[in-house]
């Protein structure tokens, strides 16, 4: 470093220099000196910019002598770098600013998460009080610090006392256990730097994502930005805020948390903090509530500036299209849900009966017959869940692929019409949609009447003109309910997508396995599901305001995020949000071993193998986590384990109340936990500190038992060198055993035998037993997960922070998620073998290759499906953003709208065009009479004296008359009251028109969904209509506003209008899944 930096470091570092510096220099001056020295630093060989910055942060921390600064000096230094952000701009940092900011935050983290643990220990009784012998043996500076903190009292997030540097120096010298030492890792600094620069960071579980986020949040806050940290749930938001708020507050930053239970004033106060924790749901609903508020003083949320998302892939990828909705009253209208459900059940039963006849036909055909493949493919479209048909497609893959090529000759996505004419509907489970055929449509129309042809072109003239007729609305609503009933019966599974709780349906999150009590399906799907499960049917509610997760994220000026599984979704992050993805290495080498997967022939054999593997691990004391997809599968495995006497616990959506206790015990020796995806994202399974010694001790005991049972020698295999070293140390302490360690191409085996008392050598004999030993948590996946990042999250529960662990997939050929129809499984036959429990299975390179291919294929398909939903949501979000911007401008306006003259002319021109289409003057008297009546009724103006006027001048004349009418109303009310009424009426009319506009957009989606073809074209149709619908919305809003303003009663009073504009609305916050 340059001499100037060395001089500053020496001046700040020594006690004399520090005293001299305090007398002669302000903190701000010292920081300016450091920045000047930083600019003149010598250049080093090029390396990763962020990695170089981490090294410079460490060096700056040392050369500035931050460990010798008092808390007050740290705060003053940090606050001296604070600046006011430029509105409507993205944050930008110079390198010489980031280095000291991160260095100071690192020191604050080191103190508040390290040294301040002594105060927590005092409260918990871990150490004695300040008057005890323990305290008398400590330096006086530590004791004085304890007394100072106690006298200062505690706030919501702990004490805000500022301690002198002597406290920390004395404590470091006094302690020997490093209990009060917390050093932020280079990886946390690196992740923080990437977050500051607007990237998505992949950081493995247990590496300190919460601390990394704190660095970025503090850097943004000191630059004058308002920072929102979005977590997965309220518990995590409050936990993280309580953990990091003392760090922020020690630096002069305020921190708050938004929870569901907070009242309006509490929310407003929390939003005034520099850094705010909360869930996307809470931030989103506050955004929506503010945008439907009728007055500025009802709003609580400031403009959205900086967002840092924890578990970013869940928010921006998995749940990107899921809308947040404020709902109102139940929708008006009657849909015969029960009749639709009965008819759909009948239709499904008919198709299954015919499908069974096709199965019988297949048995009479040879796989070499041309008809065999097409018949098999047709039957699979009719009954995609049939195990018999899936087995036939696996047994004869060439015939199935031949039939698929012929049926899907014209389009890779939809079959030729002649191939589905015998079907009522066909299903694509992979893309998760069902399509009604002409035969199915005829069947349903015989019971409900006309459904409008193919249900896609209902009265095209009316639809294109802006609104459907009442008859077409009924047809569309009925057709949509039929489609939703088909989805409920054919695509949604009890225990995977939802559970039945008494008289209600509770949805499940497919990615986390958790219940979503605040969620419901919409557009009739919830009602269809309730009818399917025979529970009381609740009507859909009107949508007052909504925005999707991705739409909310895009409202922030600056966005970044962190997660443990970012890399698989890197392309989506960049394509949809322009965010690059970086992978931060682990602070310790990863020691988890992902063992080769095994595939068994049937579910029964798989269950036997799982029980045997779990019993082996439990016997050695190794904890096991068994991962499943559905609640049903977790209960099946639990029953089998119980039958075999294996003690275990189950974690699923039906047993979530014991989650904390189950997770806490899951890392204990011998613990067995069966869990859905609930044990994945956001779950930390902490292993017992003595676990490794307990497992190695139990291993030695098992070896002795086997040798005493007559075995001459025992072979012990381990996965890694670290495990081998621990086991070798345990065996070395056994004088009655001899050990020979054999390293063979990554496989480490111990040859253990009893020592000859006379010679100390091992007994002669062949191996007659083999024992496999693993340390840490063993994760066993029993079902193939078509969401690879979810599987990665579950595997990530093992091997945290460089600890030992292992994972293995034990799968079955009967798992329909694993084997797609027509898969050629003959290539797996070469991998046929037997597992350690002697159950037949397939294991080897071909199996690994196949599993990787399936994971890749599943991710591609999932991305395509998300893209379709996200495209729909993106269009709606654009409209939402545009309307809310207009609404905010109207809410803050101090005068009546400037567009009133333009509105008057538009209304007059539209009325003239409606009564004189094409400027046709034929039958002028009758047409003008109708115009006169309409103008009087709608616009409250008399146009009788305009009879005979040119049609080109008539709109101008009527507009002038409207202006005169408005001037009369304004004169009667007064300018101030008139402006207030106009503003409120405009908001009221806009909100009403907006609700109809949203409903109309949804109608176009429903029409596309219920069409025979067009799933791929649905988004294109939606985009083409959206622009026209937006213009229609604007026009209808302006017209309704003008009509109401012109028809204000002579008995009008301002307070009455205020009340009418604030009609009480029953508000229910629903998180709805598309």
N, C-alpha and C positions, 0 to 999 in steps of 0.2 A: 504494500500500500504506500501511497505517497506520504512524505514526511509530515504533511499537515494533519493527516488522520492519526498518525502515531502521536503527534503532539497533543491533539485533542483527547485521544484515549488516555495518554499519560496524565493530562491535566484533570480529566474527569475521574480517572481510576484511583489515584492515590488520595489518602485522607487529606493531606495538606493541599493537594491540587483541588480537591472537591470543595474545601472550605474557601480557598482563594477564588475558585470559579463562582461560588455562590455570592461572594462579595463583589466581584468585578463583572460578572456576566449574568445576563438573564438566561433562563432556559431557552427562550426563543433564539437568542444569539448563538448559543451552543449548537442548536439544531441547524441554523443557517451555516455555521462553520462546517458542520459535518456534511451538509449537502454540497457545499463548495468543494470540499475535499473529495467527495464521492464523484463529482464530475471530472476531476483530474486524476482518477484512479488509473493505474497501469492496466493494460489489456492483457488477458490471458488467452491461451488457445481456445478456440471456439468449442462450445458444448451446448447442451440443451439450455435454452435461455432461463427457464424456470428453475432448473437444477442449479445453475450458476447463481440465481437470485437467492436460493435457499442457503447456499454457502456464504453469500454476502450477508444474509440476515444473521447467521451464526457469528460471523466475524464482527458485524456491527454491534451485536449484543455484547461481545467480549470487549471490543475497543471502546465502546461508550460506557462500559462499566455498569450496566444496568442492574446487575445483581447487588450493587452497593448503593443504589438509589433508594430513597424512602418511597412509601406509597404516594405521598403528596407530590414528590418530584416526578414520579411516573405520570400521575394525573395531569400535572401542569404541562409537562412535555407533550403529552398526547393532545391536550386541549389546544395547545399553541399551534398545532397543525390543522385545526378544524377550520373549515371554510364553508361558504354559502354556495350551494349548488345552483347552477344556471338552469332556470325552468325549461322543461320540454327538451332536455338534452340527455344523451346517454353518458353514464359515468366514464371518466377517462383518468388514468393515473400515469404519472411519470415515475420512472424507476427509482429516482432518488427520493420520492415520496413513499413508495411502498416499503422500501427497506427499513427505515426507522419505525414505521407504523407496525409492521409485522414483528420487529424486534421487541418493541414495547409491549405489544399484546402478548407475545410469547412469555415475557417476564411476568405479566399479570396472571396469565394462565398458570404458570409455574407456582405462583404464590397462592392464589385462591383455590386451586384444585390440589395443591400439595401441602404447603406449610399450614394453611388454615384448617386442615383436617384435625389438627391438635385440639381445636375448639369443639369439633364434633365428637371427638373421643372423650373430652371432658364431660360433655352432656350425656353421652352414652355410658359413662363409667368405665370406659376402656382404660383410661389413666386416671390417677388420683387428682384431687383438686389442687388449687394453687397454694393451699396451706399445708399440704402433705409433705412427707419426706421426699417424695419424687420431685415436688416443686422446689424444695429447698436445695436439692442437688443441682438444679438447673441454673444457668446464668441469670442474673437479675433482670436482664433485658427481656428474656422470655416470660418471666413471671409478671413483669410490668405490662407486657403486651396482653397477657391473658386477663389481667385486671382491667386494662383499658377497654377491651372488647366487651367484657361483662358489664362494665359501667355504662357503655354506650347503648346497650340494649340491642334488640333484634327487630328488624323490619320484616316485610313480607318475604324478602329474599335473603335474609341474614343481616349481619351487621355491616354498616357502611364505615366503620372505623378505619382510619388511616394510620398505619403503624410505621415506626421508624425503621431504617435499614438494619439497625443493631438487632432487632428482634429476629429477622430472617438469618442474619449471619450467626447469631448465637445458637439458634435452633439447628442450623446445619451442622455446627460443630458438636452439639450435644447429642444428636440422635445417631444411632448406629445401625438401625434396621432399614433405613431408607423408606420408612412408612410415610414420611412427610415430604417425600421427593416426587415431583411430577414434572417430567421433562417432555414437552411437545416434541414429537418425532419429526424427522425431516420429511417424511411422507405426509404428515398433517400440514406442514407448511407448504409443501408442494401442491397438495390438493387445494388449499386455501388460495394460492396464487392463481391456479387455473379457474377457480370459481370467480375470483375478482375479474378475470378477463372474459367472463361470459361463456364458459364451456360446461359440458356435461362430464363429470368425473366418475370413473369407476373405481371404487375403493372397497376392498373386501370387508366382510363382517368382522367386527372386533378391532378394526384399525383406527377407530376414533373419528368417525364422520362428524359427530356432534362438535368436536373441537375444531376440526377443519372448517366447518361452516362458520364457527365463531370468528375465525381470522378474517374471512371474507366479509362478514357482517360488520365487524368493527371498522374495517377499511372503508366500506361504503358509507357507514354512519359518520365517520370523521370527515368525509368529503361533503357532508351536508345532505346525504340522501336518506330517504325513509325506507327502511328495510323490513320486508316481510319474509319470515322463514316458515315455509309450509311443510308440515309434518303429516304423518299418516293418520293420527287420531288425537283426541283431546289429551289422553294420558301421556303420549309422547311429547306433545306440545308443552304441557305443564312441567313434565319431568325435565326436558331440555332447558326450559326457561329457568327453572329453579337451579339447575346446575351451572348455567353460564351467566345468569344475571349478576351474580357477585363480581365476575370478571369485568363485565361491561360497566357496572356501577363504580367499580374502583377506578375506572378510567374516565369517569364523568359522563358516561352514556346512560340513558334510561332504557329499560327493557320491560316489556309487558307481554301478556298472553291473552288471546281471545278464546274464550271457552263458550260452549253452548249455553251454559247457565247464566252468563252475564246479562245484566240489564242494560238499557240503552245508554245511561250515563256512564256506566262502567266500561262499556265498549268504546265510547267516545274518548274517555280518559286513556284507555289502553292504546288507542290509535295515535295518541299524541307522543308516544314513546319513540325513541330513535330506532329501536329494534323490537319487532313484534312477532311473537310466535303464534301459530295457530294452524288449523287444518284448511285445506283448499275449500272444503265445504263451508266453513264459517266465513272465510274471506269472500267466497262467492255469494253467499246469501246476504251478507252485508252490502255487497256491491249491488245486488238486485233490489234490496229494500231501499237503498238510497236512490235508485233510479225509478222507483215508483212512488217516492215521497212527494207530498203535495206542498211542502215548504222546505226551505233551506235548513231551518233549525231542526228538522227531523232527520237530517243526514248525519252519519257518524264517521264515515270512512273518507280519509283524504285521498287525493289522486294516487293511483297505483304507480309506484316508482321502481323499486328493486325487489325482485323475488328470488329467493334461493330455495329450491325444492329438494327436500329429502325424499329418497325413493322416487327419483325423477321419472324413471321409466314407467312406474305405475300411474303417475299422474298424467304424463304427456303422451304415453303410448297405449297402455292397456285401457285406461279410462278416459282417453282424450275426447271421445264423442259422447260420453255420458253427460246429460244436461243436469244442471241445478235448476230447480223449478220452484217458484212460489205459486201455490195452487189456491183457487178460490172455491166457489160453490160447485156442487156436482153439475155436470153437463146436462143440458136439457135434451130430452129425446128418449125414445124407448127402443131398445134393441132386444129382441127375443133371445137372450143369451142361452137359456135352457133349451129352447127348441133347436137353436143352432148346434149346441153341444150334442144333443141326441142324434141329429141328422149326420153330423160328422162322425160320431161313433159308428153309426150304421154303415156309412160309406167306407170307413176303414175296415170294418168287419167283412164287407163284401169283397174288398180288394184282397184282404188276407186269404179269404176262401178261394178266390180265383188264383192267387199266387200259389197256394198249396197244390192246386191242380197242375200248375206249370212245373212245380217240383216233381210231381208224379210223371209228367211228360218227359222231363229231363232224364229220369232213370231208364226210360225206354229208348233213349237216343245214345249214339256213340259220340264221345268227345270229338271225334274226327269229322262228324257231320257239320256242315255249314250252319245248319239251323241251331245246333247246340249252343254256340257262343251267343247268338242274338237272343235266344230264349233265356239263357242264364243272365244276360245283361238286363233284359226286360224285367225278369223276376227280382233282380237286385234293386232296380229302381222302384219296384212296387213294395218290396219288403227289405229295406236295407239293413234291418237289425236281425234278420234271420241267420242263425248260426249255421244251419244246414247249407244255405246258399253260399255263405262265406267260405265254408270248408270246400264246397265244390269249386269255387273260383280259385282257391289255393291249390287244390288238387290238379286242376286243369287250367293253369294260367294262360297258356297259349290260346286256348279256345275262348277264354273270357276276353282277352285283349283283341282277338279277331272280331268278336261280336261288338266290342266297344268301338273299334275303328269303323265298323259298318254303320252302327247306329248314330255315331257322332261324326258322320262323314262331312256334313256341311258346316258344322260349328263345333268347336271343342268344348263349348259350355252347354249346349242344348241339343237334345236328340231330334232326329227327324220326326215330323208330325205323324208319319205312318207307323212309327214304332211305339207311340204312346197312345194311339187311339183306343186300345183295349184297356187302358188304365184310367182310374178316376183322378189320380194325382201321381206325381213322382217326387222323390225326395233326394236331396244331395246333403248327406250328413256332414261332409267335410266343409262345404261352404255354408251349411246351416240355413238352407231355405227349402221351401216346399212349393211346388207349382201345381195349380189346378188345371186339369185338361178339359177338353170339350165334353167328354163323357161325364166327368165330375160336375161340370157346370150344368149339363142337362139334368143330372140327378137332383141337384139342389134347386134348380128352377122349377122342377116339378113339385117341390114342397114349399117354396117361398115366392114363386112368381118370377117375373123377369128380373135379372140382375144386371142388365145393361150389356148384353153381348159378351165380350171378353173381359168386361169390368174395367177396361182401360180407357175406353173412349166414350164415356157417358156424356151424351149431349155436348159434343165438342164445341158447338156454337156458343152455348151458354157458358161452358168452362172457359173458352178463350175470351169471352166478354167480361170475365171477372168473377161471376158467381154462378154456382150450380142452381138448377131449379129445385123446388122442394122434393119432387119425385126422384130426381137424380141423386139428391142428397141422401134420401132414404135407401136407394139402391146401393150407393157407394158405402154407406155405413153398414148395411147388411153384408155386402161382399167383404168388407174389411173384417167384420166379426167372424165370418167363415174362415178367412185366411188366418186370423189369429187363433181360432180354435184348432185348425190344422197344426199350427206351430206348437200350441200347447200340448197336443197329444203326441206329436211325432218328433219334436226337437228338444223339448225340455224334460229333464229327468228329476224325479223326486230324490233328494239326497245329494244331488250334484248342483242343480240350479236353484232349488228351493226346498224347504221343509214345511210340513203341515203342523201347525201349532194350535190345537183346539179348533176354533172356528175361523182361523185366518191362515193366510199363506205368508211365510217369511222367506225373502229371497236370500240366496247365498252368493258370495263373491267367488267366481270360478278361480280367481287368481290367488286368493288368500284362504278360501274355505270358511270365511267368517260370515256370520249372519249380518244382514243389513236391515234392521227393523224399521229404519226411516225410508226405505226404498220400496218402490212398486213399479211394475211395468205399466206401460201406457198404451194408448190407441186401441184399447179393448183387450189386450193380451192378458192383463191381470184378471179381468172378468172371465175370460176364457179359461184361465188356469183355475180359478175358483170353482167354475162349473165342472171342470174335469175332476177335481178333488172333492166335489160335493160339499162345499162349504158355502156360507152365505155370500151372494154376489154383491159387490159394492160397485156403484157407478163410477166412471171416470170423472175427474174434476177438471174444471176450466183452468187453463194455464194463464196466470196473470203476468208472469215474467220468467224468463229462462235464459240461460247461457251455458254452453258446454265448458268442460274443464279446459280444453285447448283454447276456447274463446276467451276465458278469463285470463289464462296465462299470457295471451297475446296483448292484453290490455296493459301489461307492465312494460315500462320503457326498457328495462334491463332484466334479463332472465338467465339463470344458471341453475345447475342441479347436480346432485350426487346420488349414487346408488351402487349397489354391489353387482349389478348386471346390466351395465350400460352398453358394452361393446356389441352384443347381438342386435341392438336397436340403433346403432350408430347412424345408419343411413336414414332412418326415419327422423331422427333428431335433426339431422342436417337438412333433409329435404323439406320438412314441415316447419321447422323453427329457425333454421340457419345456425344451429349450434353444433360445434365440433365436439367430438368425444375423445377423451384422453384416459389412459389407464395408468393409475398410480400403483407402483409395485408395493408389495407388502413389506412391513418393517422387519419382519423375520421371514426366513425361507419357509415356503409352504411345505408342511410335512404330511398333509392329508394325502392318502393314496386312494385314487379312484380305481377300484378293482374291476376286472373284466366282468361284463354282464353275463347272465345266464338266462336262457329261454327254455321253459318247460312245456310239455305237450298239452297240459290241461290245467285248469284252475285247481283241481284237487291235488295234483302232484305239486303244484306251486305252493299251496298252503302247507303241505307236509314238509317241503324243503324250507320254507320260512320258519316253521316251528323248530325244525332241527337246527338251523343256523342261529336262531335266537337262544335256544337252550344251550348251545355251545358257548356263545358269548356270555350269557348270564352265569354259566358255571365258572367262567374265568373272572367274573366281576366286571366285564366290559359293558358299559351302558349302550343301549340300542334304541335308535329312533326308526320306527317303521312308517314309511310315508305311503299314503293312499290318496286317491282322487276324491272319493265320495264317502258320505256318512255311512251308507250301506256297507261298503267294503270294509270300513274300519270296524263295524260291528261284527262282520263275518270273521275277520281275523281275530278279533278279541275273543269270540266264542271258541275258536280252535285253540288259542293259547290257553284259555281257561280249562278246556277239556284235557290238555296235556299238563296241567298244573303249573304253568308258567305265570308267575306273578307279574302283573303289568297294569298300566293305566291307559285310558283312552282320552284323547283330546279331539273333539269335533264340535260342530256347531250346536249340537244338542247338549254338550257338556261344557260349554264355554265358561260357566261360572267358576269352574275350578282351574281355569287356565294358569293363573299365576302360580298356584301351588304345584301343578303338574310340571310346568316348565322349570320351576326352582329345583324340583327333585330329579329331573330328567338326566342330570349330569352326575348323579351319585353312582357309586359302584353297584353293578348288577341291575340298574334300573332299566325297565323296558317300557317304552312309550309308543303307542299306536296313534298316529295323528294324520289328519288331513293337511291341506296346504296351510292351515293355521300355524303350523310349526315352521313355516318358511320365513317370509319377509317380516322383518321387524322383531324377530324372536331371538333372544340371546340365551343359549343353553350354556351355563357356566359349569365347568367341570370341577369336581372336588379336588383341592390341592394335593391330596394324598392318593389320587386315583392311580397314577402310574405305579407307585410302590405297592398299592393294594393288588393290582392286576399281576405284577411280576411275582409278588409273594404267593398269590393264589396259584400262579403257573407252576412255581416250584413245588407247591403242595400237591398239585395234580400229577406232576412228574413222579414224585415219590409214591403216590398211591398206585400209579400204573406199574411202577417197578416192583413194588411190594406185591402186586397182584400176579406177578409171574412174568412180566415183560422183561426181556433182557436189555433192551435199549429203547429209547424214545427219541424220535426226531421232532424237533421244535422249529417251526418256520415263522419268521417275522417279515414285516413288509419293508421296513426302512433301517438304515444304519443306526439312527438314533435309538430306535426301539431295541435293536440288537445290543447296543452298548449298555442300556439299562438292564436288560435281561441277563447279559453276561456278568454284570456286576452282582446281580442277585444270586446267580448260580455260583459265582466265585466264593461267596460266603458260606457255601454248603460243602463242608469237608467230606461228606459221604458221597458226593457226586463228582464225576469227571465230565468235562465238557470239551468238545471239539467243534470250533466254529468254522463253517464252510461257506465262503462267499462264491456264488456261481452265477455270473451274469445278472446281478441285481437281486437274486434270490439268496437270502441268508438263512442257513439251516444250522441248528445246533444238534450235535450227536451227543446225547446225554445217557450216561450209564452209571451204575453203582461202582464205586471205587473198590478195588481189592484191598482189604485191610492190610495185607502183607506187602503188596507192591505199589499200590496206589494207581495201578493201570486199570483201564476199562475191561469189562468182561467181554469175551469173544461172543459173537453171535450176529445174526442178521437183524435189520430193522423189522420190528413187528408192530410198531405203532407210530403215528404221526400226529402232532398237535400244532395247530395254527393259532398264533397269538397276535393280537392287535391291541395297541394302546389308544386311549382317547375314545371319542364317540363313534360308534358304527352306525351309519345311515343306510337303511335298506329301502329301496324304492320297489314297490310291488306292482305298480301299474305305470304304463308308459304315459308320460305327460306331453300333450300336444302343445304345451306352452313351455318351450325349453328354458326360458328365463325363470319360470317358477321352479322347475327342477333344479336349476343352478342355485337358486335361493335355498332350497331345502338341503342340497349337498353342502352349502356354505355354513350350515349350523355346526359342521364338524371341522376341526383343524383351525379354529380361531386363533389369531395372534401367534402363528407359528407352532401351535400345539399339535400333538399327534391326533390322528383320526383316520377314518376310512369310509368309503361309500361303495355300494354295489347295487346294481339293478337285478332283481329277480323277477322275471316276467313270464307271461303265459301266452301261448299261441291263441288262446281264446279271448285275448284282449283285443277288441276291435279297434282301439286306438293305435295299436302296434302294427297290425297287418291290414293294409288296404286290400280291397278285393282285387284278385288277379295277381297278387304278389307271388313271385317264383321263389318258394322257400327251399327248393332243391339245393341251392348253393349253401344252405346252412347244414345240410346233412353231413358234410365233411367235418363239421365241428362237433359231431355227436360224441358225448362223453358221459361220465357220471360225476356227480358232485361228491364232496366228502361224506355225505350221509348216504351215498350209493343210489341217489335218485337220478334217472336218466335225464339229460338236458343237452342243450347246445351251448358251447362256450368256445371262443377262439377269435382269431382276426376277422373272419367273415361275419361273425355276429357283431363285433365292434363296428365294422364298416357299415353294416346294415342299420344299426342303431343311429350312427351319425347321419346317414342319409335320411332316415325318417325324421330326425330332429330338424335337419335343414329344410326338408320338405314341409314339415309342420309350421316352421317359422315363416316360410315364404307364403303359405296359404293364409296363416293368421295375419300377416302383414297386408295381404291383398284384401282380406275381409275388413280389417281396420281401415284401410284406405277408402273403401266404399262408404263406411259409416262416417268417417272423418270428413269426406267430401260433402256429404249431406249437411253435417253439423257446421262446416266452415261457411257455407252459404247463409245458413240461418244466423250464425254469429256475426257475419258482415252486416246483415240487416239490423241485428240487435245493437251493434256498436253505432251504426248510423242513427238509429232512432234515439238511443239514449243520449247521443251527443246533441241532437236537436232538442230533446226534452230538457237537458241541463241548461241549454241556452235559454229556453223559454222559462224555466223555473227561476233563473236569475235576472230575467228582464224586468226593468223598472217601468216600462211603458207598454202600451198595446202594440200588437205586431205591426211592423212597417209594411207588411205585405197585404194589408186590408184592401187597398185599391186594386191590386192584382187579383186578389181573391174575388172581389166584386165583379171584375170583368170576366174571370173564368166562369163564375156561376151564371152570369148573364149569357155568355157565349154558349155554354152547354145547354141552357134552357132553350135558346133559340134554335140550336142545332137539333135538339130533340123534337121540336114541333115543326120545324121546316127542314127536314133531312135533305141534304144535297142542294140547299137553297131553292127548294121547289116552292114556287108561289101559287101553285094551283090550289083552289079552294081556300084562298087566303082568309076570308072571314071566319070560317070554322077553325082553322088552325090558330089564328090570332086569339080567338075566344078561349081556346084551350090553354094558350100561352098566358093569357091574362089570369085565368083561374089558377094556374100553377104558380105564377109569380106572387099572387096574393097569398096562396096557401103556404108556400115554402119560404118566400123571401119577405113577406109582409110589406110589399110595395104595390102601388096602383100604377099600372102601365096602360090604362085605357086611353089616355091621351096620346099614346104613341101609335094609334091605329093609322095604317097607311104609310108608316115610315119604311124606308128602304131596309132590307134585311142586312145590308152591310153596316148601316148606322144604328140599327136597333140594339146590338150589344152595348155600344157606347152610351146610348141614352139610358138603358137599364142600369148600367154600372153607375152613372151619375146619380140616378134615383136612389140606388142602394147607398151611395155615399151620403146623400142628403138624409136618408133614414138613420144612418149611423151618427150623423152630427146631431140629430134630434135626440137620440138616446143618450149621447155623450153630454149634451147640454142639460138633460133632465137629471143625470146622475152626478155630473161633475167629472172633470178630467181624471182625477186621481182614482176615484171609484171605478170609472169606466175602464181604465187601464188594468186595474186589479181584477175586475170581472173578466175582461177579455183574456188575460193571462191564465186565469183559472179554468175558463171554459175551453181554452185551447189545449190545456193539459188533459182535461177530462175527455174531450173528443179524441185526442191523440191516443190515450190509453185504451179507449173502447175500440177504435179502429185498429190499434196494434194487436189486440187480442183476436179480432177477426182475421187480421193478416196472418198471424201465426197459424191459426186454424186452417186457413186456406192453403198455406204452404204444406201443412201436414196432409191435407186432402190430396195434393198432387203426389206425395210420396205413397200414400195408401193406394191410389189408383195404379201406380206403377207396380207396387208389390202384388196386387191381385191380378195382374195381367198374365196371360198365358206365357208370353215371352217378355223380355225387356228388363231383366234384373241388371244386366250390365249397362243398359241404356238409361236406367232410371236417373242417374246423376245428371246425365246430359240433358234429359228432358227437364229436370228440376232447375238446372242452371238457366236454360232458355226461358222458362216461365218466370223465374225469380225477378228478373229485371222489370218485366211488364207488371207483375204483381206489386212491386215496390212503387211504381208510378201510380198504380190504381190506389194503393194505400194512402199515398200522399194526397191524391186528389180527393178521396173520400173523407179524409181527415179535415182538409181545408173547407170542403163543402159543408160538412156537418157543423163545424165551428161557426161558419158564417150564418147558417140557417138558425142556429140557437141564439146567436148574438142578435140577429135581426128580430127574433121573436120573443125577446125578453118582455116579461109582463110589466105593465105600468105600475103594478104593486110591488115591483122588484125591490129587494133589500139586500145589501152586501152580505150580511150575516147568513141569510138564507142560502145564498149562492155558495158561500164558504162551506156550509154544512152539506149541501148537495154534492159538492166536489169531494167531500170526505166521507162518503158513505162507508159505514163499517163493513169490512170484508173479513169473513172468517179466514184467517191465514194459517195454512198448514205447510210446514217446510218438508218437502219430499225430495229425496235423492233418487231420481228415476233412472232406470236402465233402459237404453234403447233396444 
